[in-house]
Amino acid sequence: MPQATLKPGVVTGSDYRVLVDAAKSGGYALPAVNVVGTNTINSVMEAAAKANSDIIIQLSNSGAAFYAGAGMEDGFKAKVMGAVAAARHAHLLAEHYGICVVMHTDHANRKLIPWVEAMLDEGEKFYEETGKPLYSSHMLDLSEDDIDFNLSECARVLERMAKIDMSLEIELGVTGGEEDGVGGEFDESADNSRLYTQPEDVLRAYELLDPIGHFSVAASFGNVHGVYKPGNVKLRPEILKNSQDLVQSTHNTGPNPLHLVFHGGSGSEKAKIHEAVGYGVFKMNIDTDTQFAFSERVGAFVEENPKAFKFQIDPEDGTPYKKFYDPRKYLRLGEQGIVDRLQEACEDLKSKGRSIAAA
């Protein structure tokens, strides 16, 4: 059967669903990379083009606010307008990189539901203008609330999203650690039984949400945001298989009916990543590793050229340092750090060379 192809650019609606199905059936997953500005969003698209991999670009609420500018006084407005600006940036440029890009917003807990609804206001306007949504998907992370509220609120929001052909990502179980103000520090010595999602809860979500619209599940199987000492994070991908098997046997579906998401992917064991992908994970979040890849290159450049970051002209010999302190010089190095790190991620997730964007 020939592989489906899509027009390069931001994919939404039925094209997004084709992309998800292609990843699952092809046995690979897409890196989902958090961005905070044009430097990071452009480097993610460059990395995808270099790897010939499709990619997911996502913004947290604080990442969106930073995208709008830290000087914007209205913090809530910044979170909304930054998200809009980032999406419009990607809609304008993504097709020129020749790959498929999914635009997504990350972790929105209960207090951030108004942020999601405000972005949907903007998405509905964009849909009226263009016939497609501004974002491919949004996430509601209500895992800290009881499951009844979690699922009922997700259903309410998905009903609105489905009308403009968007997908919703939900979270069941608690991904350890903290991600831009959502969650808390991971206690490495505590009993972390809540880090493992119960298949029965996933079945409830499927039965409620599947009739409404397209959704994906960030099911927790011991994953944790950030990077921790080896041995302290116990990944159990078999929990994902158990959830898939329960839904399949209960509703007589095909294999891997759930669209699963792997949060806290930075620093994870490669064997566990591969196992999770085999159980229907189509998306793995990466933030910590790309932040470090960017900052490491910038830091090394500053250490190599310390005078350039103290003087415009060398006080001893008069050497001008403009070509070193020009922000384009070191920001580009940071971008290249992200590009290089994402080549490894695409290889780990087996998405390298697998883009379904039409040449």
C-alpha positions as CSV (number, residue, x, y, z in Angstrom):
1,M,0.0,0.0,0.0
2,P,1.6,3.3,-1.0
3,Q,2.4,5.8,1.7
4,A,0.1,8.8,2.1
5,T,1.5,12.2,1.2
6,L,0.6,15.6,2.4
7,K,1.3,19.1,1.3
8,P,4.2,20.6,3.3
9,G,3.3,23.1,6.0
10,V,1.2,23.2,9.1
11,V,-1.2,20.2,9.1
12,T,-4.6,20.2,10.7
13,G,-7.9,18.3,10.7
14,S,-7.9,15.3,8.4
15,D,-4.3,15.9,7.4
16,Y,-3.2,15.8,11.1
17,R,-5.1,12.5,11.5
18,V,-3.3,11.1,8.4
19,L,0.0,12.1,9.9
20,V,-0.8,10.4,13.3
21,D,-1.9,7.2,11.6
22,A,1.2,7.2,9.4
23,A,3.5,7.4,12.4
24,K,1.6,4.6,14.3
25,S,1.4,2.3,11.3
26,G,5.0,3.0,10.4
27,G,6.3,2.2,13.8
28,Y,7.8,5.7,14.5
29,A,7.0,8.7,16.6
30,L,7.4,12.5,16.1
31,P,9.5,14.7,18.3
32,A,7.3,17.4,20.0
33,V,9.6,20.3,20.8
34,N,8.8,23.2,23.1
35,V,9.7,26.6,21.6
36,V,9.9,30.1,23.1
37,G,10.7,32.4,20.1
38,T,11.6,32.6,16.5
39,N,15.1,31.2,17.1
40,T,13.8,28.0,18.5
41,I,10.8,27.6,16.2
42,N,13.0,28.1,13.1
43,S,15.7,25.7,14.4
44,V,13.1,23.0,15.0
45,M,11.8,23.3,11.4
46,E,15.4,23.4,10.1
47,A,16.2,20.2,12.1
48,A,13.1,18.5,10.7
49,A,14.0,19.4,7.2
50,K,17.6,18.1,7.7
51,A,16.3,14.8,9.1
52,N,13.5,14.6,6.5
53,S,11.2,14.1,9.4
54,D,7.8,15.6,10.2
55,I,7.7,17.5,13.5
56,I,5.5,18.8,16.3
57,I,6.1,22.3,17.5
58,Q,4.5,23.2,20.9
59,L,4.3,26.1,23.3
60,S,3.6,26.1,27.0
61,N,1.7,29.1,28.5
62,S,4.9,30.7,29.6
63,G,6.6,29.9,26.3
64,A,3.8,31.7,24.5
65,A,4.0,34.7,26.8
66,F,7.8,34.9,26.2
67,Y,7.1,34.7,22.5
68,A,4.9,37.8,22.7
69,G,7.6,39.6,24.7
70,A,8.4,39.7,28.4
71,G,7.7,43.4,28.4
72,M,4.0,43.0,27.6
73,E,2.3,44.1,30.8
74,D,-0.9,42.0,30.4
75,G,0.4,38.5,31.2
76,F,-2.8,36.7,30.1
77,K,-2.9,38.6,26.8
78,A,0.7,37.8,26.2
79,K,0.0,34.1,26.6
80,V,-2.8,34.3,24.0
81,M,-1.1,36.6,21.5
82,G,2.2,34.9,21.8
83,A,0.5,31.6,20.9
84,V,-1.3,33.2,18.0
85,A,1.9,34.9,16.7
86,A,3.9,31.6,16.9
87,A,1.2,29.7,15.0
88,R,0.9,32.4,12.3
89,H,4.7,32.3,12.0
90,A,4.6,28.6,11.4
91,H,1.7,28.8,8.9
92,L,3.8,31.4,7.0
93,L,7.1,29.5,6.9
94,A,6.6,25.8,7.5
95,E,5.8,24.9,3.9
96,H,9.1,26.4,2.8
97,Y,11.0,24.0,4.9
98,G,9.3,21.1,3.0
99,I,8.0,19.1,5.9
100,C,4.8,18.7,7.8
101,V,4.5,20.6,11.1
102,V,1.9,20.0,13.8
103,M,1.2,23.1,16.0
104,H,0.3,22.3,19.5
105,T,0.0,23.9,22.9
106,D,1.3,22.1,26.0
107,H,0.2,21.5,29.6
108,A,-2.9,23.6,30.5
109,N,-4.1,22.8,33.9
110,R,-7.4,23.9,35.5
111,K,-6.3,27.5,36.0
112,L,-5.2,27.7,32.4
113,I,-8.6,26.6,30.9
114,P,-9.3,30.3,30.1
115,W,-6.1,30.4,28.1
116,V,-7.2,27.4,26.0
117,E,-10.6,29.0,25.5
118,A,-9.1,32.3,24.5
119,M,-6.9,30.5,22.0
120,L,-10.0,28.8,20.6
121,D,-11.6,32.2,20.2
122,E,-8.6,33.1,17.9
123,G,-8.7,29.7,16.3
124,E,-12.4,30.1,15.3
125,K,-11.6,33.4,13.7
126,F,-8.8,31.9,11.8
127,Y,-11.0,29.0,10.7
128,E,-13.6,31.5,9.4
129,E,-10.8,33.2,7.4
130,T,-9.0,30.1,6.0
131,G,-11.2,27.0,6.5
132,K,-8.6,25.5,8.9
133,P,-7.8,26.0,12.6
134,L,-4.9,28.0,13.8
135,Y,-3.5,25.1,15.9
136,S,-3.6,21.4,15.1
137,S,-4.3,20.6,18.7
138,H,-4.3,21.8,22.3
139,M,-3.7,20.0,25.5
140,L,-5.7,20.0,28.7
141,D,-3.8,18.6,31.6
142,L,-6.3,18.1,34.4
143,S,-4.5,15.1,35.9
144,E,-4.2,16.9,39.2
145,D,-8.0,17.0,39.5
146,D,-10.3,14.0,40.1
147,I,-11.0,12.0,37.0
148,D,-14.7,12.9,36.8
149,F,-13.9,16.6,36.4
150,N,-10.9,15.8,34.1
151,L,-13.0,13.8,31.6
152,S,-16.1,15.9,31.7
153,E,-14.2,19.1,31.1
154,C,-12.2,17.5,28.4
155,A,-15.4,16.4,26.7
156,R,-16.8,20.0,27.0
157,V,-13.8,21.5,25.4
158,L,-13.5,18.8,22.7
159,E,-17.0,19.5,21.6
160,R,-16.0,23.0,20.8
161,M,-12.7,22.0,19.2
162,A,-14.3,19.4,17.0
163,K,-16.4,22.0,15.3
164,I,-13.2,23.5,13.8
165,D,-11.5,20.2,13.2
166,M,-9.0,20.3,16.0
167,S,-7.7,17.5,18.2
168,L,-7.4,17.4,22.0
169,E,-4.6,15.9,24.1
170,I,-5.5,14.9,27.6
171,E,-3.5,13.5,30.5
172,L,-4.4,10.6,32.7
173,G,-2.2,9.8,35.6
174,V,0.5,12.3,36.7
175,T,3.7,12.9,34.8
176,G,6.2,13.7,37.5
177,G,8.2,16.9,37.7
178,E,7.3,20.4,36.8
179,E,6.8,21.8,33.3
180,D,6.5,25.6,33.1
181,G,4.6,26.0,36.3
182,V,2.4,23.0,35.9
183,G,3.1,20.2,38.3
184,G,5.8,20.1,41.0
185,E,9.3,19.0,41.7
186,F,9.8,15.3,41.3
187,D,10.5,13.7,44.7
188,E,13.0,10.9,43.8
189,S,12.5,9.1,47.2
190,A,8.7,9.2,47.4
191,D,6.2,6.5,46.5
192,N,5.3,7.4,42.9
193,S,2.4,5.1,42.3
194,R,0.4,8.0,40.8
195,L,3.0,8.0,37.9
196,Y,1.2,5.0,36.4
197,T,-2.1,5.4,34.6
198,Q,-4.8,2.8,35.2
199,P,-6.1,1.2,31.9
200,E,-9.6,1.4,33.3
201,D,-9.3,5.2,33.3
202,V,-8.1,5.2,29.8
203,L,-11.1,3.1,28.7
204,R,-13.4,5.6,30.4
205,A,-11.8,8.4,28.4
206,Y,-12.1,6.5,25.1
207,E,-15.7,5.7,25.6
208,L,-16.6,9.4,26.5
209,L,-14.3,11.2,24.0
210,D,-14.1,9.1,20.9
211,P,-17.7,9.8,19.9
212,I,-17.1,13.5,20.1
213,G,-13.9,14.0,18.2
214,H,-10.2,13.2,17.7
215,F,-8.1,13.0,20.9
216,S,-4.8,11.7,22.2
217,V,-3.8,10.5,25.6
218,A,-0.7,11.3,27.6
219,A,-0.9,8.2,29.7
220,S,1.7,8.1,32.5
221,F,4.0,5.1,32.7
222,G,6.6,6.4,35.1
223,N,7.8,9.3,32.9
224,V,9.0,12.5,34.5
225,H,9.7,16.0,33.2
226,G,13.4,16.9,33.3
227,V,16.5,14.7,33.7
228,Y,17.2,12.8,36.8
229,K,19.8,10.4,38.1
230,P,19.8,7.0,36.4
231,G,17.7,4.4,38.2
232,N,15.3,6.9,39.9
233,V,12.8,7.0,37.1
234,K,11.1,3.6,36.4
235,L,9.5,3.6,33.0
236,R,7.0,0.8,32.5
237,P,5.8,1.0,28.8
238,E,3.8,-2.2,29.3
239,I,1.1,0.0,31.0
240,L,0.5,1.5,27.5
241,K,0.1,-1.9,26.0
242,N,-2.4,-2.8,28.8
243,S,-4.5,0.2,28.0
244,Q,-4.5,-0.5,24.3
245,D,-5.4,-4.1,24.8
246,L,-8.3,-3.2,27.1
247,V,-9.8,-0.7,24.7
248,Q,-9.3,-3.1,21.7
249,S,-10.9,-6.1,23.5
250,T,-13.8,-4.1,24.9
251,H,-14.7,-2.4,21.7
252,N,-13.4,-4.9,19.1
253,T,-11.2,-2.3,17.5
254,G,-8.0,-2.8,15.5
255,P,-4.7,-2.9,17.3
256,N,-3.4,0.2,19.1
257,P,-6.7,2.2,18.9
258,L,-5.4,4.9,21.2
259,H,-3.2,7.7,20.1
260,L,-0.6,7.9,22.8
261,V,1.8,10.6,23.9
262,F,5.1,10.3,25.8
263,H,5.7,13.2,28.1
264,G,9.0,13.8,29.8
265,G,11.1,12.2,27.1
266,S,14.4,14.0,27.8
267,G,17.0,11.6,29.1
268,S,14.9,8.4,28.7
269,E,16.4,5.0,27.9
270,K,16.3,4.4,24.2
271,A,15.1,0.8,24.6
272,K,12.1,2.1,26.6
273,I,11.4,4.7,24.0
274,H,11.3,2.1,21.2
275,E,9.1,-0.1,23.3
276,A,6.6,2.7,23.9
277,V,6.5,3.6,20.2
278,G,5.6,0.0,19.5
279,Y,2.6,0.4,21.8
280,G,1.1,3.3,19.8
281,V,3.0,6.3,21.0
282,F,3.2,8.8,18.0
283,K,4.6,11.8,19.9
284,M,7.4,12.3,22.4
285,N,7.9,15.6,24.1
286,I,11.4,17.1,24.2
287,D,12.2,20.3,26.1
288,T,15.0,19.9,28.6
289,D,17.4,18.4,26.2
290,T,16.9,21.0,23.5
291,Q,17.2,23.8,26.1
292,F,20.5,22.5,27.1
293,A,21.7,21.9,23.5
294,F,20.9,25.6,22.8
295,S,22.5,27.0,25.9
296,E,25.6,24.8,25.8
297,R,26.6,26.2,22.4
298,V,26.0,29.8,23.5
299,G,27.9,29.2,26.8
300,A,30.9,27.7,25.1
301,F,31.1,30.7,22.7
302,V,31.0,33.1,25.6
303,E,33.8,31.2,27.4
304,E,35.9,31.2,24.2
305,N,35.4,34.9,23.7
306,P,35.1,36.5,27.2
307,K,36.4,39.9,26.2
308,A,33.7,40.3,23.5
309,F,31.1,40.2,26.2
310,K,32.8,42.9,28.4
311,F,34.2,45.3,25.8
312,Q,33.1,46.6,22.4
313,I,36.8,47.3,21.7
314,D,39.7,45.5,23.4
315,P,41.1,48.0,25.9
316,E,44.7,46.7,25.4
317,D,45.1,46.4,21.6
318,G,42.0,48.1,20.2
319,T,40.5,45.0,18.6
320,P,36.8,45.5,17.7
321,Y,34.5,42.7,18.9
322,K,31.3,43.5,17.0
323,K,31.4,40.3,15.0
324,F,31.5,38.3,18.3
325,Y,28.8,40.1,20.3
326,D,26.4,40.5,17.4
327,P,23.5,38.4,18.7
328,R,23.1,36.7,15.4
329,K,26.5,35.0,15.9
330,Y,25.8,33.2,19.2
331,L,22.0,32.8,18.7
332,R,22.8,30.9,15.5
333,L,25.2,28.6,17.4
334,G,22.3,27.9,19.8
335,E,20.0,27.1,16.9
336,Q,22.6,24.7,15.5
337,G,22.7,23.0,18.9
338,I,19.0,22.3,18.7
339,V,19.3,21.1,15.1
340,D,22.0,18.7,16.0
341,R,20.2,17.4,19.1
342,L,17.0,16.8,17.2
343,Q,18.9,14.6,14.6
344,E,19.5,12.2,17.5
345,A,15.8,12.5,18.6
346,C,14.6,11.7,15.1
347,E,16.9,8.6,15.0
348,D,15.7,7.5,18.4
349,L,12.0,7.8,17.4
350,K,12.7,6.3,14.0
351,S,11.1,9.3,12.2
352,K,14.3,10.2,10.3
353,G,13.7,10.0,6.6
354,R,10.0,9.2,7.1
355,S,8.4,12.6,6.3
356,I,5.2,12.2,4.4
357,A,5.3,15.7,2.9
358,A,5.1,15.6,-0.9
359,A,8.4,16.5,-2.5
